[in-house]
Amino acid sequence: TNSIEDLKYTDCMMVIGANPTEGHPVTGAKIKQQAMKGKTLIVIDPRRTELARYAQHHLQLRPGTNMAVLDMMLYYIIKEGLE
């Protein structure tokens, strides 16, 4: 979790297992604004949420597979020395 202020200083945002436009409308609106300004948005969620419409990448995983994707990402980061 990051602060809303951090959204100004990033080039890429990833939302996984959450629906900020519904659960946290202010945060969701800020994420949408940054995506509309051209910042990359990745949404990992089996549902086609409102926020997913603004995402450059929407990974519609099967429910319960979030951890497998995160494990794969961590494996790649370590394997490639990107940590």
C-alpha positions in Angstrom: 0.0 0.0 0.0 1.2 3.5 -0.8 0.0 6.9 -0.1 -2.0 8.9 -2.7 0.9 11.3 -2.9 3.2 8.5 -4.2 1.0 8.3 -7.3 2.5 11.5 -8.6 6.0 10.1 -8.5 5.6 6.7 -10.2 5.5 5.6 -13.8 3.7 2.3 -13.1 0.8 1.3 -10.8 -0.3 -2.2 -10.0 -3.6 -3.1 -8.3 -4.0 -6.7 -7.2 -7.0 -8.2 -5.4 -8.6 -4.9 -4.7 -11.2 -2.6 -6.2 -10.2 0.9 -5.1 -12.9 2.7 -7.1 -15.5 0.9 -5.0 -13.8 0.4 -1.7 -11.8 3.7 -1.6 -13.4 6.1 -4.1 -10.9 8.9 -3.6 -7.9 6.6 -4.1 -9.6 5.0 -7.1 -10.3 8.4 -8.7 -6.6 9.4 -8.2 -5.4 6.2 -9.8 -7.7 6.7 -12.8 -6.5 10.3 -13.2 -2.9 9.1 -13.3 -3.7 6.4 -15.8 -5.5 8.9 -18.0 -2.3 11.0 -17.9 -0.5 8.1 -19.5 1.0 6.3 -16.5 1.0 2.5 -16.8 -1.7 0.8 -14.9 -1.7 -3.0 -14.3 -4.9 -4.5 -12.8 -4.7 -8.2 -11.6 -8.3 -9.2 -10.8 -10.6 -11.9 -12.1 -13.4 -9.3 -12.3 -13.6 -6.6 -15.0 -13.7 -3.7 -12.5 -14.2 -0.1 -13.4 -10.5 0.5 -12.8 -9.6 -2.4 -15.2 -11.1 -0.3 -18.1 -8.3 2.3 -17.5 -5.5 -0.4 -17.3 -3.0 -1.0 -20.1 -2.8 -4.5 -18.8 -5.7 -6.4 -17.1 -4.8 -9.9 -16.0 -8.0 -11.8 -15.4 -6.7 -14.6 -13.2 -8.7 -17.5 -11.9 -9.9 -16.7 -8.4 -7.3 -17.9 -5.8 -4.2 -17.7 -8.1 -2.9 -14.3 -7.0 -0.2 -15.8 -4.9 1.1 -18.0 -7.8 1.5 -14.9 -10.0 3.2 -12.9 -7.2 5.6 -15.9 -6.6 6.4 -16.0 -10.3 7.1 -12.2 -10.3 9.4 -12.6 -7.2 11.2 -15.5 -8.8 11.8 -13.5 -12.0 13.0 -10.4 -10.0 15.5 -12.5 -8.0 16.6 -14.6 -11.0 17.4 -11.5 -13.1 19.1 -9.7 -10.2 16.5 -6.9 -10.2 16.0 -6.8 -6.4 
